[in-house]
Amino acid sequence: MDRFVDGLMAVMHFVLSAKGYLIIYGGLALLHILLQYTFALLHGVRLRQIADERSKHRREFSGPVPDSLAVWVPVYQEKLTWLLFCLDRLQKFKFAGRVKVVVVDDGSYLKQIAKYSHELTTATGWLPAALTLQDCRRFLAGLSEYEGAGLGLKDSQRLEFYLRKRLELLDVFEKYRNKARFEFVLLAKNVGKRQAQLEAWRKSQGYKLYGTVDSDTGVNENAFALLAENFRNPDVAAATGYVDVGNWNHSWLTRLIDMRYWSAFHVERAAQSYWNCVMCCSGPLAVYRADVVDRVMGQYVTQTFRNEECTFGDDRHFTNLILALGLLVLFDPRATCQTEVPTTIRQYIPQQKRWQMSYYREMLWSLQGLRTHSWYMTYDLTMQFVLPFMLLGGVGVTVHLAINGNAWLTVGYYVATILAVGFIRSLYPFFARKDLGWGTRRWSQLMFMGYGVVHITILTPLRFVALFTLIQGGSGWGTRIA
């Protein structure tokens, strides 16, 4: 008995020691990476086996592919180049069945127009609740007539700027308005993505599948057709595709984000998909079974947290509601799209803070799906929560050893290990990304270790900021402004 107690005390002493902590953290992180790669590879093997069986036997598996699709596209103050790219791709994608694309403008620039036209509206009553294309043209043409009604020169110039911005947006809508598959809806005020999707949902009744696309995203020609194939299985309620970075070569940051996106989808989501429990269907490209969405839409648009309406973390919450029903959620790497990502740290930090806040908030809803899904969902969710805190602890231990313990060799081992793991992780996409040639983009994959620096210096501290802000009930979600 004494030997057992002595042994246990020795183990506890090692665990609580600085070196022991680093070894345990490194072991857990390595185990997690290996499990993710293993299940991601098995997911790819399973997809190839299914494709081979279909090709060999030329027969349908399970049920038929749903034959109607309604795609939702919420728009809010989008860059015109990306919006045109989005609508052009939506006009051209292929789908064997009935298709409808519902584009909902969430009151783009109406807040700014209302702000700078308040006195003018009070004096003349000329500004309607929602500005159509004709309204913008008419008011721009006669704007000088209203300056005497109490609108100063500076406010007049600002009003003209935002009226022109809205006019440019509506001109893009007009280009596609008469296309067979499009329907455009102009909301009278900015109400958030969920309410915009609710309006699109109301316009989509009678369709068997609902698709989501962000307004800065262009889907590939067969993306929706490939995602729809997953719904042959009647237990599949949602499927998401790969979101590629369209502006990957803009800066060093976009190159790192490009590598991170590939890993997030082809490793993390692929591993989850092997166990049928993808925990977040990405808004840029996802498809949902319509009758399942109809069941949870009310919960989705009325979600509250700390007595406040939730307007962000939409994709993760939508997925959580479906997982809680015990239904399957998959990732299909064959379905792809291209999207825009932040090009500067100033843009990147608010986006990541918003994502981290919604992640921690949504953990409360993720727990509801654990009882109906495999052990891997519980394991993965636990590691997602624990490892970032252990990483920060590891950084603290390393600094402590360097300053107080004079253990620079241990510090060197730790830093070298981080860089080595980053390099090893970069080898997988370097060889696995068949979509790349042998040019700059492939070789840049080897610099994925640089993302580790961003992760430690920016993202890990940002997790604590996001968690603290969420606990304090802060509303600073870092939303897009004009």
Secondary structure, 3 states (H helix, E strand, C coil): CHHHHHHHHHHHHHHHCHHHHHHHHHHHHHHHHHHHHHHHHHHHHHHHHHHHHHHHHCCCCCCCCCCEEEEEEEECCCCHHHHHHHHHHHHHCCCCCEEEEEEEECCCCHHHHHHHCHHHHHHHCCCCCCCCHHHHHHHHHCHHHHHHHCCCHHHHHHHHHHHHHHHHHHHHHHHHHCCCCEEEEECCCCCCHHHHHHHHHHCCCCCCEEEECCCCEEECCCHHHHHHHHHHCCCEEEEEEEEEECCCCCCHHHHHHHHHHHHHHHHHHHHHHHCCECCCCCCCCEEEEHHHHHHHHHHHHCCEECCEECCCCHHHHHHHHHHCCCCEEEEEEEEEEEECCCCCHHHHHHHHHHHHHHHHHHHHHHHHHHHHCCHHHHHHHHHHHHHHHHHHHHHHHHHHHHHHHCCHHHHHHHHHHHHHHHHHHHHHHHHHCCCCCCCHHHHHHHHHHHHHHHHHHHHHHHHHHHHHHHHCCCCCCCCCCC
